[in-house]
Amino acid sequence: MDTEELELRTLVHKDTENLQNWAIYADYLQTKGSPRGEVIELDIALEKSKRNSASLFQEVHRQRRKQDRKSVV
């Protein structure tokens, strides 16, 4: 493992929720020919999908509460 990879791994592990850091690390790994980079990219896509779904669910819930309040009045 070279110094650049060590720095990237440190960056990723300081803030594991930061998908941008993971993407940078994945890109680095892919440039080195490591299949782990592609696996990380797939994990990132899955995590983004989960976050988008959660956000959509929250928005639907918020809109329903808003509608419920209107119908009570």
Secondary structure in CASP SS format (residue, H / E / C, confidence):
PFRMAT SS
TARGET T0000
AUTHOR 0000-0000-0000
METHOD secondary structure of the structure
MODEL  1
M C 1.00
D C 1.00
T H 1.00
E H 1.00
E H 1.00
L H 1.00
E H 1.00
L H 1.00
R H 1.00
T H 1.00
L H 1.00
V H 1.00
H H 1.00
K H 1.00
D C 1.00
T C 1.00
E C 1.00
N C 1.00
L H 1.00
Q H 1.00
N H 1.00
W H 1.00
A H 1.00
I H 1.00
Y H 1.00
A H 1.00
D H 1.00
Y H 1.00
L H 1.00
Q H 1.00
T H 1.00
K C 1.00
G C 1.00
S C 1.00
P C 1.00
R H 1.00
G H 1.00
E H 1.00
V H 1.00
I H 1.00
E H 1.00
L H 1.00
D H 1.00
I H 1.00
A H 1.00
L H 1.00
E H 1.00
K H 1.00
S H 1.00
K H 1.00
R H 1.00
N H 1.00
S H 1.00
A H 1.00
S H 1.00
L H 1.00
F H 1.00
Q H 1.00
E H 1.00
V H 1.00
H H 1.00
R H 1.00
Q H 1.00
R H 1.00
R H 1.00
K H 1.00
Q H 1.00
D H 1.00
R H 1.00
K H 1.00
S H 1.00
V H 1.00
V C 1.00
END
